[in-house]
Amino acid sequence: MRYWLEKESHTVIEAANGEAALARLGQSACDLVVTGLAMPQVDGIELIQEVRKRIPGQRILAVSSKDRTRSERLKAAKNIGAHAAIPPSLEKISFLNALDALLK
């Protein structure tokens, strides 16, 4: 995803996990948070909840893992405030379409 984003001239700030992402959010503003849902320490659901508390208008795109609970996790992400939640996709166009829709 980083490669696709940078190729489309987006600036990417990465974090190793949800806890690191929360720390980075406090350091600089961003147009969109793209998060996985299965992460160590602070998972994607917890990250979305905390982002909603700290920055209510922040746009969030959640990408699920390929586990058995994918559909439940996607629904949960949407229910708690992700603007979009998509399954993992190796198709560049699918990911970039979701991204573009959120950045408009």
N, C-alpha and C positions, 0 to 999 in steps of 0.2 A: 504494500500500500504506500509506503514512504516513497518508493521509486515513482509510482504513478502520480502521486501528489506533486513531487518536485518536478517531474516532467511537464506537468500542467502549470508550473510556475507558482505553486503554493509553498509557503514556508512551513516547515514541519519542526515541531518541538517534541521530542520523544521523552517518555518516562518509562522506567523499567517495570513499574507496577502502579497500582492505584494510589498508594500512599505517596509515591514520588510525583505522580500527576497532580495530586492536591497541592503539594508544595510548590510545584511549578506554576499552577494556576494563580497562586498568590503573587508571583513575581512579574507576570506579564499578561496582558489581555490577549485573547485569541478569538477568531471568528467562529471556530467550530472545534468541539472536542470529539474525537473519534476514539472510542474505547472498546476493548474486548470485554466480554462478560465474565470470563474465567481467568482471574489473575490472582497471584499470591497476595497476602497481607490484606489489602482492601480490594474486594472484587468489583466488577463493573457495576453491579446493582448498588453497592454501597457508594461507589464513586458518583454515580448519577444522583443519588439522594443528597450527598454532600454538596455537589455542584449546584443543585437546585436551591439549597439553603443559602449558599454563599453568593451565587450569581444567578438569580432567578431567570433571567432572560437568555442565558447562555444556550446556544444551539448544541445539541448532542446527537451524534450518530453512534449507535451501539451495534457492534458486530458480534454475533454469537460464535461460540466454539462449535466443534463438530460432535458434541456429546449427545447422549440420549435425551437430555432435557432441553434441547435447543429451542423448541417451539414455546415451552413454558418460560424460558429465560427471555426470549424475545418479547413475549407478551408482558412479562413483568417489567422489562426495561421501558416499554411504551407506557405502561400504567403509572410508572413513577416519574416520568418526565422526559424520556428520550424523545426527540422529535422524529426520529426514524430508527428502526431496528431491522437489520438485515442479516441473513445467514452469511457465513463466510463465502466469498466468491473469488475465484481466481480469474474471473472475467473482468477485465479492466473497465469495459463500458458500463457494466452493472453498477460497479462501485462508484465510478465517476458521475453517473446519472443521479444516484442518491446524493452524492456530495453536492453537485450543482443545484439540485432542488433545495437543499438546505441553505445554501449560500446566497440564494436570490432574495 
